[in-house]
Amino acid sequence: MVTVLGTSMVLFTVIYAEKKGWVDKSKVRVIMQVGMNVGILGSLLYFLYTLSSFLPFL
């Protein structure tokens, strides 16, 4: 829950900064893409870690 709230706060801050003109759209796009990729990778690694407790050969 804390992770979801923290991520939402970061994304809304980036959107707010883009609306105010503090950062340009290309930087926002890169930040969003990197954030999504890191989130997907983290979820996959957590899934494999959880799976390894059930399957000793992993």
C-alpha positions as CSV (number, residue, x, y, z in Angstrom):
1,M,0.0,0.0,0.0
2,V,2.8,2.4,0.9
3,T,4.5,1.6,-2.4
4,V,1.4,2.3,-4.4
5,L,0.9,5.6,-2.7
6,G,4.5,6.6,-3.0
7,T,4.5,5.8,-6.7
8,S,1.3,7.7,-7.3
9,M,2.7,10.7,-5.5
10,V,5.8,10.6,-7.7
11,L,3.8,10.3,-10.9
12,F,1.4,13.1,-9.9
13,T,4.4,15.3,-9.0
14,V,5.9,14.7,-12.5
15,I,2.6,15.5,-14.2
16,Y,2.3,18.7,-12.1
17,A,5.8,19.7,-13.0
18,E,5.1,19.1,-16.6
19,K,1.9,21.2,-16.5
20,K,3.8,24.1,-14.8
21,G,6.5,24.0,-17.5
22,W,9.3,22.9,-15.2
23,V,10.2,19.9,-17.4
24,D,9.4,19.2,-21.0
25,K,7.3,16.4,-22.4
26,S,10.2,14.3,-23.6
27,K,11.7,14.1,-20.1
28,V,8.3,13.2,-18.7
29,R,8.0,10.5,-21.3
30,V,11.4,9.0,-20.4
31,I,10.7,9.1,-16.7
32,M,7.3,7.4,-17.2
33,Q,8.8,4.7,-19.4
34,V,11.8,4.0,-17.1
35,G,9.4,3.9,-14.1
36,M,7.1,1.4,-15.7
37,N,10.0,-0.8,-16.8
38,V,11.5,-0.8,-13.3
39,G,8.1,-1.6,-11.9
40,I,7.6,-4.5,-14.2
41,L,11.1,-5.8,-13.6
42,G,10.6,-5.5,-9.8
43,S,7.3,-7.4,-10.0
44,L,8.8,-10.1,-12.0
45,L,11.8,-10.5,-9.7
46,Y,9.5,-10.6,-6.7
47,F,7.3,-13.2,-8.4
48,L,10.4,-15.4,-9.1
49,Y,11.5,-15.0,-5.5
50,T,8.1,-16.0,-4.2
51,L,8.0,-18.9,-6.7
52,S,11.4,-20.1,-5.6
53,S,10.1,-20.8,-2.1
54,F,7.7,-23.3,-3.6
55,L,10.1,-24.8,-6.1
56,P,13.5,-25.6,-4.6
57,F,15.2,-26.0,-8.0
58,L,14.7,-22.4,-9.0
